[in-house]
Amino acid sequence: MPSLDCSVRNCYYNKNSRCSREDILVEGKNAKTTDATACDSFKIKNDAFTNSCKCDTSPNEHLKVACRAENCVYNKKCMCDAEHIDIAGISASKSEQTECGTFRMI
């Protein structure tokens, strides 16, 4: 499972630039560039969501990354096999404003 760094400060799951989920989904079926990808697991930090979510808040060192970016060299049977993934989108307020910085075109 890849290690993941996340610069999306507004994501509820971002804990010290690591993801606290067990898994994420990267979208971008027809992506040819990083900005055509997105972290579909993004959830905006806000009081209502924070108070209602009972998620594990510890960052995970490694997590499962499902990937729909069919043109990425790291997509193996819809799972990412990169050793390390960077999710970008520092001030994102929705998943479409995030991207997989590790995406590489086949």
Secondary structure, DSSP 8 states (H G I E B T S, - for coil): --EEEE--TTBTTEETTEE-SSEEEEE-TT-SSGGG-EETT--B--HHHHHH-----S--SS-EEEE--TTBTTEETTEE--SEEEEE-TT-SSGGG-EETT--B-
